[in-house]
Amino acid sequence: MKRMIVLGQPNAGKTLFTLNFAAYLDLESVTINFTNYERGCYSKTLSIAEAKSLLVSDTAHHTRDIQTLTLTLPWGKGEKQFELVDTTGLTDGINHDEEIRRAMAQTLRFMRQADIIFHLLDCARIAKVGLLKGIGEIDYQIAQFGQLKRGYLILANKIDLPNAKDGLEKIIQEFPGNRIIRISALTQKGFKEVKNYAKKLL
């Protein structure tokens, strides 16, 4: 089964994208497999609404676990399953919080095992604070590592917000030669293109 991992800085919209993509594939509930560096593995079955309420937050590093969903896409006359993996936000430098450091290390381990990388960048934030603050060194490292994978896709998120198009232009300039899809994790804009991209790589 192919593993697609969702990476990016804190508050880029990774968890909302993951859950709303499941909803876009007509799921009303999901079984989420959590991997925690201390508690090990456990799972919960939640409605999409419950999962959003529990897991989506504006607080940086709200996601401390690896959160894996097994999803299905149509494939010819049948279907194929794949894993979509939500992760802890990655940042430059060394975080002072040991729990966050361990969660980020866990994300990096899962990144190495993934077949396909979905790299979320926050268009609205980049437009607001500029390239130097909006795109971190970690984003360039993700992009560089992504070139070694079977699939690497930049998801320019929050395109629904004011001035996000300015951020999108900066992303296009900064990551030439990479496939970029404009999305809104909130409104599901661009999800059809993401689905088609995923199908080609399954």
Backbone as a chain_set.jsonl record, in Angstrom:
{"seq": "MKRMIVLGQPNAGKTLFTLNFAAYLDLESVTINFTNYERGCYSKTLSIAEAKSLLVSDTAHHTRDIQTLTLTLPWGKGEKQFELVDTTGLTDGINHDEEIRRAMAQTLRFMRQADIIFHLLDCARIAKVGLLKGIGEIDYQIAQFGQLKRGYLILANKIDLPNAKDGLEKIIQEFPGNRIIRISALTQKGFKEVKNYAKKLL", "coords": {"N": [[0.837, -1.188, 0.0], [0.596, 2.174, -0.903], [2.132, 5.007, 0.658], [1.235, 8.22, 1.465], [2.426, 11.223, 2.569], [1.778, 14.085, 4.579], [3.278, 17.101, 4.838], [4.791, 20.008, 6.404], [5.067, 23.375, 7.753], [4.091, 24.326, 11.156], [0.6, 24.975, 11.528], [0.081, 25.165, 8.817], [-2.039, 23.925, 7.716], [-2.31, 21.178, 7.603], [-3.675, 19.068, 9.016], [-6.386, 19.756, 8.672], [-6.513, 19.636, 5.881], [-6.013, 16.868, 5.512], [-8.251, 15.633, 6.759], [-10.416, 16.859, 5.429], [-9.884, 16.021, 2.86], [-10.405, 13.332, 3.069], [-13.142, 13.569, 3.522], [-13.843, 14.639, 1.061], [-13.552, 12.417, -0.49], [-15.879, 11.174, -0.02], [-16.241, 10.089, 2.526], [-17.827, 9.744, 5.647], [-17.035, 9.14, 8.146], [-13.967, 8.273, 9.826], [-11.322, 5.968, 10.502], [-8.699, 6.536, 12.507], [-5.33, 5.938, 12.817], [-3.173, 6.37, 15.363], [0.17, 7.256, 16.071], [2.335, 7.482, 18.635], [5.254, 8.64, 20.223], [5.621, 7.957, 22.879], [3.277, 6.62, 23.853], [2.881, 4.667, 21.996], [1.052, 2.84, 19.5], [-2.338, 3.427, 18.655], [-5.878, 3.462, 17.955], [-8.711, 5.345, 16.718], [-12.131, 5.638, 15.873], [-13.879, 8.079, 14.261], [-16.387, 10.511, 13.447], [-16.13, 12.725, 10.615], [-16.657, 15.349, 11.387], [-16.333, 15.174, 14.191], [-13.624, 14.489, 14.297], [-12.426, 16.776, 13.222], [-13.13, 18.646, 15.18], [-11.724, 17.662, 17.37], [-9.043, 17.469, 16.506], [-8.184, 19.577, 14.837], [-6.718, 22.751, 15.059], [-5.875, 26.181, 15.817], [-3.638, 26.483, 17.26], [-0.151, 26.295, 17.389], [1.693, 23.321, 16.735], [-0.298, 21.642, 17.703], [-0.844, 19.137, 16.769], [0.667, 16.288, 17.769], [1.04, 13.653, 17.346], [1.633, 11.044, 14.91], [-0.784, 10.709, 12.475], [-2.655, 8.497, 10.855], [-4.602, 7.737, 8.054], [-6.439, 5.313, 6.288], [-7.304, 5.305, 3.032], [-9.399, 5.153, 0.053], [-9.274, 5.004, -3.475], [-10.941, 5.152, -6.657], [-10.065, 2.713, -9.124], [-9.6, 1.78, -12.227], [-11.774, -0.826, -12.875], [-12.007, -1.403, -10.299], [-10.711, -0.629, -7.108], [-8.19, 1.148, -5.23], [-6.279, 1.113, -2.255], [-4.716, 3.48, -0.054], [-2.39, 5.012, 2.219], [-2.866, 7.987, 4.004], [-1.027, 10.316, 5.616], [-0.943, 12.35, 8.356], [0.98, 14.854, 10.023], [3.275, 16.121, 12.577], [3.985, 19.606, 12.731], [6.846, 20.953, 11.11], [9.784, 22.776, 11.958], [12.371, 25.311, 11.701], [15.594, 25.033, 13.278], [16.126, 24.097, 16.786], [13.594, 23.026, 18.804], [12.499, 24.178, 22.01], [10.869, 22.614, 23.539], [10.728, 19.389, 24.673], [8.883, 17.369, 24.063], [7.764, 18.253, 21.65], [10.076, 18.229, 20.08], [10.582, 15.465, 19.952], [8.272, 14.631, 18.661], [8.597, 15.88, 16.182], [10.892, 14.56, 15.311], [9.84, 12.033, 14.994], [8.1, 12.537, 12.874], [9.983, 13.012, 10.84], [11.101, 10.473, 10.574], [8.925, 9.028, 9.548], [8.641, 10.43, 7.18], [10.845, 9.596, 5.694], [10.047, 7.035, 5.106], [7.925, 7.299, 3.413], [6.124, 7.149, 0.284], [5.146, 9.178, -1.321], [5.111, 12.71, -1.189], [3.176, 15.275, 0.11], [3.462, 18.575, 0.249], [2.667, 21.147, 2.201], [2.227, 24.616, 1.91], [1.701, 27.83, 3.253], [-0.019, 30.101, 1.652], [-1.243, 32.576, 2.3], [0.078, 33.422, 4.618], [2.693, 33.673, 3.682], [2.336, 35.74, 1.864], [1.777, 37.745, 3.661], [3.954, 37.97, 5.525], [6.236, 37.713, 4.016], [8.921, 36.154, 2.053], [11.228, 35.381, 3.565], [10.387, 34.938, 6.204], [8.086, 33.471, 5.818], [8.643, 31.162, 4.375], [10.531, 28.574, 5.447], [13.863, 27.298, 6.16], [13.492, 24.627, 6.535], [11.46, 24.052, 4.748], [12.73, 24.208, 2.271], [14.436, 22.073, 2.596], [12.615, 19.949, 2.762], [11.61, 20.077, 0.16], [13.917, 19.479, -1.31], [14.433, 16.867, -0.428], [12.121, 15.729, -1.326], [12.507, 15.472, -4.057], [13.742, 13.079, -4.333], [11.843, 11.209, -4.045], [9.127, 9.135, -5.279], [6.92, 10.646, -5.832], [6.323, 14.116, -5.517], [4.648, 16.843, -4.358], [3.705, 20.18, -4.227], [1.431, 21.807, -2.221], [-0.209, 24.641, -2.383], [-1.59, 26.268, 0.003], [-4.557, 27.737, 1.549], [-5.605, 29.434, -0.335], [-7.951, 30.669, -0.523], [-7.955, 32.882, 1.07], [-7.555, 36.487, 1.637], [-5.178, 38.204, -0.419], [-3.713, 35.916, -0.862], [-2.931, 35.089, -3.378], [-0.695, 36.592, -3.961], [1.169, 35.386, -2.307], [1.179, 32.874, -3.509], [2.402, 33.442, -5.979], [4.987, 34.001, -5.096], [5.721, 31.491, -4.116], [5.743, 29.994, -6.494], [7.854, 31.249, -7.823], [9.921, 30.624, -6.092], [10.146, 27.882, -6.009], [10.842, 26.635, -8.603], [10.037, 24.476, -11.358], [8.76, 22.521, -9.935], [5.785, 20.62, -9.297], [2.885, 22.346, -8.57], [-0.075, 22.803, -6.825], [-2.863, 24.799, -6.356], [-4.696, 25.129, -3.438], [-7.489, 25.057, -1.146], [-7.668, 24.033, 1.987], [-9.813, 24.357, 3.585], [-12.146, 24.915, 1.985], [-12.023, 22.943, 0.095], [-11.163, 23.505, -2.435], [-9.322, 22.772, -5.351], [-8.995, 20.12, -4.737], [-9.819, 18.157, -6.521], [-7.782, 18.113, -8.438], [-5.678, 17.268, -6.811], [-6.568, 14.71, -6.136], [-6.555, 13.497, -8.697], [-3.815, 13.577, -9.222], [-2.857, 11.9, -7.197], [-4.037, 9.471, -7.974], [-2.621, 8.843, -10.283], [-0.229, 7.995, -9.282], [-0.632, 5.767, -7.765]], "CA": [[0.0, 0.0, 0.0], [1.383, 3.405, -0.986], [1.991, 5.944, 1.777], [1.343, 9.632, 1.113], [2.619, 11.944, 3.824], [1.473, 15.512, 4.515], [4.339, 17.788, 5.581], [4.792, 21.463, 6.343], [5.253, 24.082, 9.013], [2.891, 24.37, 11.997], [-0.517, 25.811, 11.08], [-0.021, 25.253, 7.355], [-3.33, 23.359, 7.336], [-2.113, 19.758, 7.283], [-4.73, 18.212, 9.563], [-7.639, 20.087, 7.997], [-6.427, 19.053, 4.537], [-6.135, 15.411, 5.607], [-9.629, 15.255, 7.08], [-11.33, 17.29, 4.374], [-9.652, 15.184, 1.685], [-11.197, 12.125, 3.333], [-14.54, 13.942, 3.284], [-13.985, 14.804, -0.392], [-13.679, 11.064, -1.038], [-17.216, 10.708, 0.382], [-16.266, 9.43, 3.831], [-18.476, 10.483, 6.726], [-16.259, 8.843, 9.35], [-12.633, 7.742, 9.534], [-10.55, 5.33, 11.564], [-7.383, 7.167, 12.514], [-4.3, 5.228, 13.574], [-2.254, 7.325, 15.976], [1.471, 6.755, 16.506], [2.917, 8.411, 19.589], [6.569, 8.13, 20.612], [5.542, 7.422, 24.242], [2.139, 5.714, 24.064], [2.825, 3.647, 20.954], [0.01, 2.959, 18.479], [-3.725, 3.19, 19.037], [-6.756, 3.954, 16.891], [-10.038, 5.856, 17.058], [-13.047, 5.873, 14.764], [-14.574, 9.335, 14.517], [-16.972, 11.192, 12.297], [-15.257, 13.804, 10.139], [-16.907, 16.516, 12.238], [-15.691, 14.926, 15.487], [-12.174, 14.53, 14.104], [-12.042, 18.183, 13.073], [-13.271, 19.297, 16.481], [-10.691, 17.152, 18.272], [-7.672, 17.48, 15.997], [-7.826, 20.811, 14.126], [-6.562, 23.871, 15.99], [-4.99, 27.272, 15.406], [-2.459, 26.435, 18.124], [1.005, 25.642, 16.762], [2.077, 22.011, 17.266], [-1.42, 20.917, 18.318], [-0.659, 17.744, 16.35], [1.899, 15.724, 18.322], [1.11, 12.256, 16.924], [1.415, 10.691, 13.513], [-2.198, 10.362, 12.336], [-2.724, 7.807, 9.569], [-5.901, 7.315, 7.545], [-6.421, 4.445, 5.114], [-8.33, 5.804, 2.122], [-9.59, 4.372, -1.166], [-9.565, 5.723, -4.712], [-11.332, 4.284, -7.772], [-8.927, 2.283, -9.942], [-10.154, 0.915, -13.259], [-13.075, -1.358, -12.464], [-11.954, -1.667, -8.867], [-10.248, 0.474, -6.287], [-6.909, 0.948, -4.56], [-6.138, 1.77, -0.969], [-3.446, 4.134, 0.252], [-2.339, 5.683, 3.517], [-2.632, 9.425, 4.039], [-0.413, 10.476, 6.938], [-0.842, 13.702, 8.902], [2.208, 14.894, 10.818], [3.633, 17.292, 13.378], [4.612, 20.682, 11.968], [8.308, 21.024, 11.166], [10.302, 24.134, 12.055], [13.819, 25.464, 11.692], [16.222, 25.075, 14.591], [15.794, 23.103, 17.809], [12.513, 23.494, 19.67], [12.833, 24.051, 23.439], [9.957, 21.635, 24.141], [11.203, 18.041, 24.342], [7.794, 16.605, 23.439], [7.681, 18.682, 20.252], [11.278, 17.724, 19.396], [10.392, 14.036, 19.681], [7.214, 14.514, 17.658], [9.185, 16.255, 14.895], [11.785, 13.463, 14.92], [8.964, 10.962, 14.52], [7.66, 12.956, 11.537], [11.091, 12.815, 9.901], [11.209, 9.028, 10.32], [7.834, 8.652, 8.645], [8.922, 11.054, 5.889], [11.789, 8.743, 4.968], [9.364, 5.807, 4.7], [6.789, 7.621, 2.546], [6.292, 7.052, -1.17], [4.735, 10.433, -1.945], [5.08, 13.823, -0.248], [2.348, 16.456, -0.094], [4.147, 19.627, 1.003], [1.77, 22.289, 2.326], [2.76, 25.947, 2.174], [0.623, 28.762, 3.585], [0.046, 31.254, 0.741], [-1.651, 33.813, 2.96], [1.141, 33.843, 5.541], [3.836, 34.099, 2.874], [1.985, 37.064, 1.348], [1.758, 38.705, 4.766], [5.242, 38.174, 6.212], [7.333, 37.654, 3.056], [9.598, 34.876, 1.837], [12.208, 35.012, 4.588], [9.687, 34.418, 7.378], [7.0, 32.58, 5.428], [9.206, 29.891, 3.912], [11.692, 28.287, 6.276], [14.885, 26.399, 5.628], [12.921, 23.279, 6.547], [10.68, 23.871, 3.52], [13.676, 23.904, 1.192], [14.928, 20.71, 2.834], [11.538, 19.038, 2.353], [11.572, 20.082, -1.306], [15.097, 18.758, -1.792], [14.211, 15.45, -0.158], [11.009, 15.294, -2.165], [12.98, 15.122, -5.4], [14.205, 11.69, -4.297], [10.671, 10.353, -3.909], [8.373, 8.844, -6.498], [6.031, 11.779, -6.05], [6.461, 15.273, -4.636], [3.659, 17.823, -4.786], [3.511, 21.333, -3.353], [0.052, 22.259, -2.103], [-0.222, 26.047, -1.98], [-2.842, 26.261, 0.757], [-5.247, 28.952, 2.012], [-5.762, 30.289, -1.503], [-9.234, 31.362, -0.354], [-7.782, 34.056, 1.925], [-7.113, 37.703, 0.945], [-3.764, 38.364, -0.786], [-3.026, 34.627, -0.984], [-2.346, 34.963, -4.717], [0.661, 37.153, -3.886], [1.988, 34.321, -1.739], [1.304, 31.833, -4.527], [3.419, 33.879, -6.942], [6.297, 33.838, -4.45], [5.997, 30.053, -4.081], [6.082, 29.58, -7.86], [9.197, 31.768, -8.102], [10.913, 30.04, -5.186], [10.246, 26.436, -6.242], [10.635, 26.401, -10.038], [10.175, 23.1, -11.824], [7.98, 21.606, -9.103], [4.338, 20.643, -9.492], [2.219, 23.12, -7.526], [-1.527, 22.883, -6.955], [-3.494, 25.752, -5.438], [-5.801, 24.494, -2.722], [-7.993, 25.54, 0.134], [-8.018, 22.896, 2.842], [-11.105, 24.671, 4.19], [-13.261, 24.835, 1.031], [-11.736, 21.804, -0.787], [-10.721, 23.96, -3.754], [-8.109, 22.111, -5.819], [-8.933, 18.716, -4.32], [-9.957, 17.294, -7.702], [-6.441, 17.976, -9.012], [-4.892, 16.436, -5.889], [-7.065, 13.341, -6.317], [-6.051, 12.983, -9.975], [-2.37, 13.376, -9.057], [-2.677, 10.702, -6.376], [-4.423, 8.287, -8.755], [-1.555, 8.529, -11.242], [0.934, 7.433, -8.59], [-0.977, 4.592, -6.959]], "C": [[0.882, 1.252, 0.0], [1.084, 4.307, 0.215], [2.234, 7.363, 1.284], [1.394, 10.425, 2.405], [2.415, 13.438, 3.608], [2.452, 16.242, 5.431], [4.192, 19.299, 5.459], [5.025, 22.06, 7.713], [3.983, 23.997, 9.863], [1.857, 25.345, 11.43], [-0.578, 26.03, 9.573], [-1.348, 24.687, 6.858], [-3.3, 21.875, 7.053], [-3.268, 18.878, 7.763], [-6.071, 18.487, 8.889], [-7.644, 19.535, 6.576], [-6.677, 17.552, 4.589], [-7.586, 14.987, 5.821], [-10.607, 15.668, 5.985], [-11.096, 16.53, 3.072], [-10.397, 13.857, 1.851], [-12.677, 12.399, 3.085], [-14.815, 14.095, 1.792], [-14.137, 13.448, -1.084], [-14.937, 10.365, -0.509], [-17.239, 9.902, 1.678], [-16.956, 10.329, 4.852], [-17.779, 10.249, 8.059], [-14.934, 8.219, 8.931], [-12.095, 7.01, 10.758], [-9.132, 5.864, 11.463], [-6.451, 6.338, 13.387], [-3.273, 6.243, 14.065], [-0.959, 6.611, 16.358], [2.112, 7.823, 17.377], [4.214, 7.818, 20.125], [6.577, 7.556, 22.029], [4.471, 6.346, 24.381], [2.054, 4.604, 23.022], [1.692, 3.908, 19.984], [-1.363, 2.666, 19.075], [-4.611, 3.791, 17.949], [-8.081, 4.438, 17.463], [-10.853, 5.973, 15.777], [-13.92, 7.069, 15.12], [-15.305, 9.782, 13.265], [-16.002, 12.285, 11.858], [-15.419, 15.032, 11.025], [-16.241, 16.361, 13.604], [-14.177, 15.039, 15.372], [-11.684, 15.963, 13.959], [-12.08, 18.895, 14.42], [-12.135, 18.914, 17.423], [-9.277, 17.499, 17.816], [-7.24, 18.781, 15.326], [-7.794, 21.972, 15.112], [-5.678, 24.941, 15.368], [-3.708, 27.298, 16.231], [-1.326, 25.688, 17.433], [1.34, 24.352, 17.5], [0.957, 21.356, 18.081], [-1.32, 19.43, 17.986], [0.69, 17.252, 16.854], [2.096, 14.27, 17.888], [1.159, 12.167, 15.402], [-0.016, 10.175, 13.41], [-2.425, 9.804, 10.936], [-4.148, 7.373, 9.251], [-5.673, 6.375, 6.371], [-7.61, 4.819, 4.242], [-8.351, 4.977, 0.843], [-9.902, 5.291, -2.334], [-10.021, 4.738, -5.777], [-10.124, 3.963, -8.637], [-9.433, 1.294, -10.987], [-11.552, 0.479, -12.867], [-13.126, -1.656, -10.964], [-11.55, -0.429, -8.097], [-8.9, 0.117, -5.662], [-6.891, 1.724, -3.256], [-4.77, 2.434, -0.858], [-3.542, 4.742, 1.641], [-2.096, 7.17, 3.313], [-2.228, 9.774, 5.466], [-0.282, 11.955, 7.293], [0.283, 13.725, 9.935], [2.314, 16.149, 11.683], [4.305, 18.341, 12.494], [6.114, 20.737, 12.193], [8.765, 22.479, 11.158], [11.82, 24.13, 11.946], [14.344, 25.434, 13.132], [15.73, 23.982, 15.522], [14.736, 23.677, 18.738], [12.869, 23.247, 21.14], [12.0, 22.987, 24.137], [10.353, 20.224, 23.704], [10.126, 17.217, 23.639], [7.652, 16.962, 21.961], [8.886, 18.179, 19.471], [11.107, 16.256, 19.021], [9.322, 13.82, 18.613], [7.742, 14.859, 16.265], [10.124, 15.16, 14.394], [10.98, 12.288, 14.376], [8.442, 11.271, 13.112], [8.75, 12.696, 10.503], [11.296, 11.336, 9.587], [10.13, 8.565, 9.344], [8.047, 9.246, 7.252], [9.842, 10.171, 5.054], [11.114, 7.484, 4.428], [8.262, 6.051, 3.666], [7.141, 7.444, 1.071], [6.074, 8.4, -1.846], [4.638, 11.502, -0.865], [4.126, 14.898, -0.745], [2.903, 17.538, 0.834], [3.254, 20.868, 1.041], [2.538, 23.562, 2.659], [1.585, 26.907, 2.323], [0.756, 30.027, 2.741], [-0.228, 32.574, 1.458], [-0.554, 34.328, 3.894], [2.355, 34.347, 4.772], [3.582, 35.485, 2.299], [2.104, 38.125, 2.436], [3.145, 39.004, 5.312], [6.442, 38.112, 5.273], [8.027, 36.303, 3.024], [10.458, 34.446, 3.013], [11.554, 34.415, 5.828], [8.654, 33.362, 7.009], [7.449, 31.218, 4.95], [10.493, 29.648, 4.688], [12.701, 27.406, 5.567], [14.357, 24.968, 5.576], [12.106, 23.015, 5.286], [11.585, 23.554, 2.333], [14.231, 22.487, 1.346], [13.882, 19.663, 2.458], [11.502, 18.933, 0.836], [12.742, 19.296, -1.89], [14.931, 17.255, -1.596], [13.113, 14.895, -1.059], [11.422, 14.881, -3.564], [13.439, 13.666, -5.48], [13.046, 10.7, -4.253], [9.994, 10.136, -5.258], [7.437, 9.995, -6.849], [6.273, 12.875, -5.038], [5.56, 16.375, -5.182], [3.582, 18.943, -3.759], [2.041, 21.724, -3.391], [0.077, 23.672, -1.528], [-1.571, 26.321, -1.317], [-3.303, 27.671, 1.141], [-5.417, 29.956, 0.884], [-7.067, 31.073, -1.423], [-9.101, 32.66, 0.441], [-7.286, 35.266, 1.138], [-5.598, 37.723, 0.74], [-3.011, 37.05, -0.944], [-2.362, 34.464, -2.345], [-0.941, 35.561, -4.771], [1.625, 36.114, -3.314], [2.21, 33.198, -2.727], [2.382, 32.191, -5.542], [4.823, 33.708, -6.372], [6.691, 32.359, -4.388], [6.437, 29.559, -5.454], [7.496, 30.025, -8.216], [10.265, 31.017, -7.311], [11.131, 28.551, -5.43], [9.996, 26.11, -7.717], [10.814, 24.927, -10.388], [9.415, 22.079, -11.008], [6.495, 21.727, -9.424], [3.698, 21.334, -8.294], [0.723, 23.145, -7.821], [-2.054, 23.86, -5.909], [-4.662, 25.058, -4.748], [-6.308, 25.381, -1.59], [-8.397, 24.315, 0.933], [-9.392, 23.095, 3.466], [-12.261, 24.415, 3.226], [-13.138, 23.664, 0.06], [-11.415, 22.235, -2.225], [-9.414, 23.263, -4.116], [-8.032, 20.636, -5.487], [-9.091, 17.755, -5.498], [-8.596, 17.048, -8.337], [-5.548, 17.11, -8.128], [-5.286, 14.968, -6.04], [-6.52, 12.735, -7.605], [-4.554, 12.708, -9.914], [-2.108, 12.092, -8.283], [-2.98, 9.438, -7.172], [-3.317, 7.863, -9.713], [-0.391, 7.802, -10.581], [0.626, 6.175, -7.786], [-0.522, 3.302, -7.629]], "O": [[1.803, 1.37, 0.809], [-0.039, 4.365, 0.714], [3.3, 7.674, 0.753], [0.5, 10.31, 3.244], [2.824, 13.99, 2.587], [2.457, 16.032, 6.644], [3.555, 19.804, 4.535], [5.161, 21.346, 8.706], [2.921, 23.637, 9.356], [2.208, 26.407, 10.917], [-1.216, 26.973, 9.105], [-1.742, 24.933, 5.718], [-4.162, 21.36, 6.342], [-3.777, 18.046, 7.013], [-6.809, 17.555, 8.571], [-8.663, 19.021, 6.115], [-7.462, 17.023, 3.802], [-8.085, 14.089, 5.143], [-11.522, 14.916, 5.65], [-12.014, 16.405, 2.261], [-10.951, 13.326, 0.89], [-13.382, 11.569, 2.512], [-15.887, 13.726, 1.312], [-14.773, 13.346, -2.133], [-15.048, 9.14, -0.545], [-18.159, 9.117, 1.902], [-16.696, 11.531, 4.91], [-17.909, 11.047, 8.987], [-14.798, 7.704, 7.821], [-12.375, 7.384, 11.897], [-8.45, 5.666, 10.456], [-6.748, 6.069, 14.551], [-2.593, 6.891, 13.269], [-0.984, 5.505, 16.899], [2.397, 8.929, 16.916], [4.27, 6.631, 20.445], [7.448, 6.751, 22.357], [4.721, 5.286, 24.955], [1.235, 3.694, 23.156], [1.394, 5.061, 19.671], [-1.517, 1.763, 19.897], [-4.128, 4.553, 17.111], [-8.515, 4.01, 18.532], [-10.333, 6.357, 14.73], [-14.608, 7.073, 16.141], [-14.89, 9.467, 12.149], [-15.154, 12.72, 12.637], [-14.435, 15.683, 11.375], [-15.65, 17.311, 14.117], [-13.523, 15.614, 16.242], [-10.644, 16.326, 14.51], [-11.171, 19.653, 14.757], [-11.644, 19.748, 18.183], [-8.411, 17.79, 18.641], [-6.044, 19.061, 15.253], [-8.722, 22.157, 15.899], [-4.843, 24.655, 14.51], [-2.79, 28.059, 15.925], [-1.519, 24.574, 16.946], [1.28, 24.292, 18.728], [1.221, 20.613, 19.026], [-1.662, 18.574, 18.802], [1.734, 17.737, 16.42], [3.185, 13.716, 18.041], [0.773, 13.102, 14.701], [-0.416, 9.298, 14.176], [-2.394, 10.542, 9.951], [-4.814, 6.729, 10.062], [-4.797, 6.624, 5.543], [-8.765, 4.676, 4.644], [-7.435, 4.198, 0.581], [-10.687, 6.231, -2.21], [-9.545, 3.603, -5.808], [-9.265, 4.815, -8.864], [-9.667, 0.123, -10.686], [-12.411, 1.307, -12.563], [-14.146, -2.1, -10.436], [-11.993, 0.68, -8.397], [-8.523, -1.053, -5.578], [-7.412, 2.835, -3.162], [-3.8, 2.006, -1.483], [-4.633, 4.959, 2.168], [-1.221, 7.564, 2.541], [-2.989, 9.555, 6.408], [0.408, 12.711, 6.608], [0.512, 12.739, 10.636], [1.548, 17.1, 11.533], [5.097, 18.004, 11.614], [6.594, 20.587, 13.316], [8.206, 23.312, 10.444], [12.466, 23.091, 12.08], [13.626, 25.766, 14.075], [15.016, 23.067, 15.112], [14.961, 24.7, 19.385], [13.471, 22.226, 21.472], [12.375, 22.507, 25.207], [10.319, 19.901, 22.517], [10.427, 16.453, 22.721], [7.446, 16.086, 21.122], [8.746, 17.748, 18.327], [11.445, 15.85, 17.91], [9.45, 12.937, 17.765], [7.38, 14.211, 15.283], [10.154, 14.861, 13.201], [11.389, 11.631, 13.418], [8.352, 10.382, 12.265], [8.464, 12.21, 9.409], [11.628, 10.984, 8.455], [10.406, 7.796, 8.423], [7.672, 8.632, 6.254], [9.641, 10.019, 3.849], [11.546, 6.927, 3.419], [7.725, 5.096, 3.105], [8.298, 7.571, 0.669], [6.741, 8.724, -2.829], [4.15, 11.243, 0.235], [4.245, 15.376, -1.873], [2.818, 17.421, 2.056], [3.103, 21.558, 0.033], [3.377, 23.588, 3.558], [0.594, 26.804, 1.601], [1.542, 30.917, 3.066], [0.472, 33.564, 1.245], [-0.292, 35.529, 3.949], [2.976, 35.335, 5.165], [4.49, 36.315, 2.245], [2.485, 39.264, 2.165], [3.483, 40.165, 5.539], [7.559, 38.424, 5.687], [7.764, 35.427, 3.849], [10.427, 33.283, 3.416], [12.097, 33.493, 6.436], [8.379, 32.459, 7.798], [6.729, 30.231, 5.098], [11.437, 30.432, 4.592], [12.424, 26.843, 4.508], [14.721, 24.193, 4.691], [12.061, 21.883, 4.803], [11.243, 22.725, 1.49], [14.465, 21.79, 0.358], [14.216, 18.617, 1.903], [11.378, 17.839, 0.285], [12.577, 18.541, -2.848], [15.247, 16.466, -2.486], [13.169, 13.746, -1.496], [10.772, 14.043, -4.19], [13.515, 13.092, -6.567], [13.245, 9.495, -4.405], [10.249, 10.845, -6.232], [7.197, 10.277, -8.023], [6.412, 12.61, -3.844], [5.699, 16.788, -6.333], [3.413, 18.69, -2.566], [1.475, 21.944, -4.462], [0.348, 23.871, -0.344], [-2.567, 26.575, -1.995], [-2.551, 28.642, 1.066], [-5.381, 31.167, 1.103], [-7.265, 32.032, -2.169], [-10.039, 33.456, 0.48], [-6.665, 35.105, 0.088], [-4.836, 37.313, 1.615], [-1.796, 37.059, -1.142], [-1.345, 33.78, -2.461], [-0.095, 35.095, -5.534], [2.756, 35.982, -3.78], [3.299, 32.627, -2.788], [3.185, 31.34, -5.922], [5.743, 33.314, -7.088], [7.857, 32.015, -4.584], [7.394, 28.793, -5.565], [8.251, 29.274, -8.835], [11.374, 30.8, -7.798], [12.188, 28.017, -5.094], [9.05, 25.393, -8.044], [11.633, 24.226, -9.793], [9.418, 20.894, -11.342], [6.011, 22.802, -9.78], [3.937, 20.957, -7.147], [0.307, 23.468, -8.934], [-1.728, 23.758, -4.726], [-5.517, 24.467, -5.408], [-5.639, 26.317, -1.15], [-9.364, 23.635, 0.59], [-10.06, 22.129, 3.833], [-13.245, 23.774, 3.595], [-14.056, 23.417, -0.722], [-11.402, 21.4, -3.13], [-8.505, 23.171, -3.291], [-7.094, 19.96, -5.91], [-8.548, 16.65, -5.468], [-8.281, 15.925, -8.73], [-4.755, 16.313, -8.63], [-4.424, 14.09, -6.068], [-6.071, 11.588, -7.61], [-4.075, 11.727, -10.482], [-1.249, 11.294, -8.658], [-2.261, 8.445, -7.059], [-3.1, 6.672, -9.932], [0.349, 7.076, -11.245], [1.527, 5.583, -7.192], [-0.733, 2.217, -7.087]]}, "num_chains": 1, "name": "protein.A"}
